[in-house]
C-alpha cells in the first residue's frame, strides 16, 4: 500500500474515532495509536505547551525527553516559527535534541488554534529522509481534527 493510501485510511479512522466530546488527552492518545498502526515509525507523540516550555504528552515508542525549551531542537523551532519542519537528517540539524540516538529523520507539526501554538506533533523515523511534503500535507490536515 502506498503512502497516500495509508494516509487516507489513517484519516478515515481518525474521523470516526475523534470527537469534540472527547477529552483532548484521549484524542491525542488515539491519534498516536492510529498513526503507529498505519506507519510504524520509531516514535510518534505530542509535546504540549505548559508555562514556558513544551512537556511530553501522549506518545507511542521508546521513552522520550520530558521537557523541551522553546529555544531547543526541532520542536522548539517549530513552536517559535509556528510552522512544520521536516528534517531529512537530524544529525545535521543544529541543536537537535537526541532523545533517541536511533532517530535519523523527523517531522514536527504545530497545532495552532486562534493564532497560538498549543501543542506539537513529533514523528521520528529510523530511516534518513523519510518525510516529505505529502507527510506534511496529510498530517496538517489530520491535526485539524484535534483543534477543538
Rosetta blueprint (number, residue, H / E / L):
1 X L
2 X L
3 X H
4 X H
5 X H
6 X H
7 X H
8 X H
9 X H
10 X H
11 X H
12 X H
13 X H
14 X H
15 X H
16 X H
17 X H
18 X L
19 X L
20 X L
21 X L
22 X L
23 X L
24 X H
25 X H
26 X H
27 X H
28 X H
29 X H
30 X H
31 X H
32 X H
33 X H
34 X H
35 X H
36 X H
37 X H
38 X H
39 X H
40 X L
41 X L
42 X L
43 X E
44 X E
45 X E
46 X E
47 X E
48 X E
49 X E
50 X E
51 X L
52 X L
53 X E
54 X E
55 X E
56 X E
57 X E
58 X E
59 X E
60 X E
61 X E
62 X L
63 X L
64 X L
65 X L
66 X L
67 X E
68 X E
69 X E
70 X L
71 X L
72 X L
73 X H
74 X H
75 X H
76 X H
77 X H
78 X H
79 X H
80 X H
81 X H
82 X L
83 X L
84 X L
85 X E
86 X E
87 X E
88 X L
89 X L
90 X H
91 X H
92 X H
93 X L
94 X L
95 X L
96 X L
97 X L
98 X L
99 X L
100 X L
101 X L
102 X L
103 X L
104 X L
105 X E
106 X E
107 X E
108 X E
109 X E
110 X E
111 X E
112 X E
113 X E
114 X L
115 X L
116 X E
117 X E
118 X E
119 X E
120 X E
121 X E
122 X E
123 X E
124 X E
125 X E
126 X L
127 X L
128 X L
129 X L
130 X L
131 X L
132 X L
133 X H
134 X H
135 X H
136 X H
137 X H
138 X H
139 X H
140 X H
141 X H
142 X H
143 X H
144 X H
145 X H
146 X H
147 X L
148 X L
